[in-house]
Amino acid sequence: MIDPCLPFEAEIVDRVEESEHIFTLRLRLTDPGQHEAYRFRPGQFNMVYLYGVGEVPIVPPPGAIANAIYRAVGVRMGQLPMTPARILKKMGVI
């Protein structure tokens, strides 16, 4: 049985224009075993995406840490990693 929560590689074999802003992609799983075992039910949703396309590199912790350092010791850190030695150097202690 195929785990429905795991992603599977597929290729687009057709694109059908449903309206001006809606289209349907017809897909084929690239692995023959997965292709044979896969069953689609009407109304079923399939998420389609391309690896690395449209993915936003969100990394909020470094900004929050830099702000916390600024509030604590009054220096702005603009380089990673924010090591104790770099903080002390920026403060003029070492």
Contact map, one row per residue, 1 for C-alpha under 8 A:
1110000000000000000000000000000000001000000000000000000000000000000000000000000000000000000000
1111000000000000000000000000000001001100000000000000000000000000000000000000000000000000000000
1111110000000000000000000000000000000000000000000000000000000000000000000000000000000000000000
0111111000000000000000000000000000000000000000000000000000000000000000000000000000000000000000
0011111000000000000000000000000000000000000000000000000000000000000000000000000000000000000000
0011111100000000000000000000000000000000000000000000000000000000000000000000000000000000000000
0001111110000000000000000000000000000000000000000000000000000000000000000000000000000000000000
0000011111000000000000000000100000000000000000000000000000000000000000000000000000000000000000
0000001111100000000000000000111000000000000000000000000000000000000000000000000000000000000000
0000000111110000000000000011110000000000000000000000000000000000000000000000000000000000000000
0000000011111000000000000011110000000000000000000000000000000000000000000000000000000000000000
0000000001111110000000001111000000000000000000000000000000000000000000000000000000000000000000
0000000000111110000000001111000000000000000000000000000000000000000000000000000000000000000000
0000000000011111000000001110000000000000000000000000000000000000000000000000000000000000000000
0000000000011111100000111100000000000000000000000000000000000000000000000000000000000000000000
0000000000000111110000111100000000000000000000000000000000000000000000000000000000000000000000
0000000000000011111101110000000000000000000000000000000000000000000000000000000000000000000000
0000000000000001111111110000000000000000000000000000000000000000000000000000000000000000000000
0000000000000000111111100000000000000000000000000000000000000000000000000000000000000000000000
0000000000000000111111000000000000000000000000000000000000000000000000000000000000000000000000
0000000000000000011111100000000000000000000000000000000000000000000000000000000000000000000000
0000000000000000111111110000000000000000000000000000000000000000000000000000000000000000000000
0000000000000011111011111000000000000000000000000000000000000000000000000000000000000000000000
0000000000000011110001111100000000000000000000000000000000000000000000000000000000000000000000
0000000000011111000000111110000000000000000000000000000000000000000000000000000000000000000000
0000000000011111000000011111000000000000000000000000000000000000000000000000000000000000000000
0000000001111100000000001111100000000000000000000000000000000000000000000000000000000000000000
0000000001111000000000000111110000100000000000000000000000000000000000000000000000000000000000
0000000111100000000000000011111101100000000000000000000000000000000000000000000000000000000000
0000000011100000000000000001111101100000000000000000000000000000000000000000000000000000000000
0000000010000000000000000000111111100000000000000000000000000000000000000000000000000000000000
0000000000000000000000000000111111110000000000000000000000000000000000000000000000000000000000
0000000000000000000000000000001111111000000000000000000000000000000000000000000000000000000000
0100000000000000000000000000111111111100000000000000000000000000000000000000000000000000000000
0000000000000000000000000001111111111100000000000000000000000000000000000000000000000000000000
0000000000000000000000000000000111111100000000000000000000000000000000000000000000000000000000
1100000000000000000000000000000011111110000000000000000000000000000000000000000000000000000000
0100000000000000000000000000000001111111000000000000000000000000000000000000000000000000000000
0000000000000000000000000000000000001111100000000000000000000000000000000000000000000000000000
0000000000000000000000000000000000000111110100000000000000000000000000000000000000000000000000
0000000000000000000000000000000000000011111100000000000000000000000000000000000000000000000000
0000000000000000000000000000000000000001111100000000000000000000000000000000000000000000000000
0000000000000000000000000000000000000000111110000000000000000000000000000000000000000000000000
0000000000000000000000000000000000000001111111000000000000000000000000000000000000000000000000
0000000000000000000000000000000000000000001111100000000000000000000000000000000000000000000000
0000000000000000000000000000000000000000000111110000000000000000000000000000000000000000000000
0000000000000000000000000000000000000000000011111000000000000000000000000000000000000000000000
0000000000000000000000000000000000000000000001111100000000000000000000000000000000000000000000
0000000000000000000000000000000000000000000000111110100000000000000000000000000000000000000000
0000000000000000000000000000000000000000000000011111110000000000000000000000000000000000000000
0000000000000000000000000000000000000000000000001111101000000000000000000000000000000000000000
0000000000000000000000000000000000000000000000000111111000000000000000000000000000000000000000
0000000000000000000000000000000000000000000000001111111000000000000000000000000000000000000000
0000000000000000000000000000000000000000000000000101111100000000000000000000000000000000000000
0000000000000000000000000000000000000000000000000011111110000000000000000000000000000000000000
0000000000000000000000000000000000000000000000000000011111000000000000000000000000000000000000
0000000000000000000000000000000000000000000000000000001111100000000000000000000000000000000000
0000000000000000000000000000000000000000000000000000000111110000000000000000000000000000000000
0000000000000000000000000000000000000000000000000000000011111110000000000000000000000000000000
0000000000000000000000000000000000000000000000000000000001111111000000000000000000000000000000
0000000000000000000000000000000000000000000000000000000000111111100000000000000000000000000000
0000000000000000000000000000000000000000000000000000000000111111110000000000000000000000000000
0000000000000000000000000000000000000000000000000000000000111111111000000000000000000000000000
0000000000000000000000000000000000000000000000000000000000011111111100000000000000000000000000
0000000000000000000000000000000000000000000000000000000000001111111110000000000000000000000000
0000000000000000000000000000000000000000000000000000000000000111111111000001110001000000000000
0000000000000000000000000000000000000000000000000000000000000011111111100001000000000000000000
0000000000000000000000000000000000000000000000000000000000000001111111110000000000000000000000
0000000000000000000000000000000000000000000000000000000000000000111111111111100000000000000000
0000000000000000000000000000000000000000000000000000000000000000011111111111100000000000000000
0000000000000000000000000000000000000000000000000000000000000000001111111110000000000000000000
0000000000000000000000000000000000000000000000000000000000000000000111111100000000000000000000
0000000000000000000000000000000000000000000000000000000000000000000011111110000000000000001000
0000000000000000000000000000000000000000000000000000000000000000000011111111000000000000000000
0000000000000000000000000000000000000000000000000000000000000000000011101111100000000010011000
0000000000000000000000000000000000000000000000000000000000000000011011000111110000000000000000
0000000000000000000000000000000000000000000000000000000000000000010011000011111001000010010000
0000000000000000000000000000000000000000000000000000000000000000010000000001111100000000000000
0000000000000000000000000000000000000000000000000000000000000000000000000000111111000000000000
0000000000000000000000000000000000000000000000000000000000000000000000000000011111100000000000
0000000000000000000000000000000000000000000000000000000000000000000000000000001111100000000000
0000000000000000000000000000000000000000000000000000000000000000010000000000101111110110000000
0000000000000000000000000000000000000000000000000000000000000000000000000000000111111110000000
0000000000000000000000000000000000000000000000000000000000000000000000000000000001111111000000
0000000000000000000000000000000000000000000000000000000000000000000000000000000000111111100001
0000000000000000000000000000000000000000000000000000000000000000000000000000000001111111110000
0000000000000000000000000000000000000000000000000000000000000000000000000010100001111111111000
0000000000000000000000000000000000000000000000000000000000000000000000000000000000011111111111
0000000000000000000000000000000000000000000000000000000000000000000000000000000000001111111111
0000000000000000000000000000000000000000000000000000000000000000000000000010100000000111111110
0000000000000000000000000000000000000000000000000000000000000000000000001010000000000011111111
0000000000000000000000000000000000000000000000000000000000000000000000000000000000000001111111
0000000000000000000000000000000000000000000000000000000000000000000000000000000000000001111111
0000000000000000000000000000000000000000000000000000000000000000000000000000000000001001101111
